[in-house]
Amino acid sequence: MKTILAAAVLLCATSAMAEPDMEKYNKSCAVCHATGAANAPKTGDAAAWEARLAKGMDALVASVSTGMNAMPPKGMCFDCSDEDYKALIEYMAKPAQ
């Protein structure tokens, strides 16, 4: 029974993850995160994202909204919602294949 419950929870959590809007990634995030410009953690570099993810998703979204270090407020994605930011962060933090 515990195994079934754990599988159900995992399935719900996985299906709840939104897919990133790659057009928004390409126009706003990739400028720095694809190359690591201005010390941005590179997309796919799980080690670079580990400490950031440890702060929690709400803290990361707040950092995006207000800007942090060289990243401007909203990460230059002024039409992104908090859900968009979460999906984009999850995409960037996912280990490269």
Phi and psi in degrees as a GROMACS rama.xvg file:
@    title "Ramachandran Plot"
@    xaxis  label "Phi"
@    yaxis  label "Psi"
@TYPE xy
-62.5397  -37.5569  LYS-2
-64.7104  -42.0726  THR-3
-64.6809  -43.1186  ILE-4
-63.1646  -43.7852  LEU-5
-62.3282  -41.6752  ALA-6
-64.8239  -39.145  ALA-7
-65.1199  -42.5241  ALA-8
-63.793  -44.1896  VAL-9
-62.5286  -42.1256  LEU-10
-62.7128  -43.5164  LEU-11
-63.9808  -43.4744  CYS-12
-64.9981  -41.2915  ALA-13
-66.9385  -42.6692  THR-14
-72.752  -19.9447  SER-15
-78.3774  -19.444  ALA-16
-68.6741  125.85  MET-17
-80.365  149.586  ALA-18
-79.3808  139.556  GLU-19
-71.8993  148.275  PRO-20
-83.2989  103.387  ASP-21
-66.7349  -25.3919  MET-22
-65.5693  -41.4926  GLU-23
-67.2998  -39.6409  LYS-24
-59.6724  -49.5438  TYR-25
-64.7695  -35.1971  ASN-26
-85.8815  -22.7286  LYS-27
-120.619  -46.6787  SER-28
-87.1144  -42.2301  CYS-29
-60.9639  -27.9314  ALA-30
-50.5787  -43.0266  VAL-31
-106.689  -40.1636  CYS-32
-76.0295  -19.3022  HIS-33
-76.3481  -27.7516  ALA-34
-113.383  -16.5593  THR-35
84.3015  16.2745  GLY-36
-57.2077  145.646  ALA-37
55.7329  31.9581  ALA-38
64.5063  22.7006  ASN-39
-69.9048  140.052  ALA-40
-65.3204  130.502  PRO-41
-72.5536  144.307  LYS-42
-59.53  129.648  THR-43
89.6194  -6.63407  GLY-44
-92.5908  84.5368  ASP-45
-56.7857  -36.0991  ALA-46
-64.8199  -38.4104  ALA-47
-69.0882  -26.8864  ALA-48
-90.22  -16.7506  TRP-49
-54.4375  -51.9733  GLU-50
-66.5185  -34.3559  ALA-51
-66.8444  -45.2206  ARG-52
-63.6374  -29.5233  LEU-53
-64.1953  -22.4167  ALA-54
-71.1363  -20.0585  LYS-55
99.8156  149.937  GLY-56
-63.4354  -38.6032  MET-57
-61.0902  -40.1539  ASP-58
-66.7861  -38.6456  ALA-59
-66.1007  -43.5494  LEU-60
-63.812  -38.9869  VAL-61
-62.5934  -40.4569  ALA-62
-63.1468  -39.988  SER-63
-64.6521  -44.9576  VAL-64
-60.8595  -41.2945  SER-65
-94.6742  -16.102  THR-66
90.724  155.172  GLY-67
-155.931  131.32  MET-68
52.878  -122.264  ASN-69
-83.1186  -10.3418  ALA-70
-77.3333  124.474  MET-71
-73.5334  161.279  PRO-72
-52.0327  139.359  PRO-73
65.4892  7.0804  LYS-74
57.1562  25.7508  GLY-75
67.4575  15.4383  MET-76
-111.568  83.7407  CYS-77
-76.5225  -12.4103  PHE-78
-104.986  10.8959  ASP-79
-81.7378  139.491  CYS-80
-92.3249  170.835  SER-81
-58.6772  -37.2839  ASP-82
-64.9382  -38.7126  GLU-83
-60.7952  -46.621  ASP-84
-60.4457  -43.2139  TYR-85
-59.8231  -47.1203  LYS-86
-63.8282  -39.4586  ALA-87
-67.9925  -40.8826  LEU-88
-62.7754  -45.9246  ILE-89
-60.2278  -40.5898  GLU-90
-63.095  -47.3806  TYR-91
-67.6009  -33.5522  MET-92
-82.3524  -14.0153  ALA-93
-67.0357  132.665  LYS-94
-57.0721  139.583  PRO-95
-61.1635  143.987  ALA-96
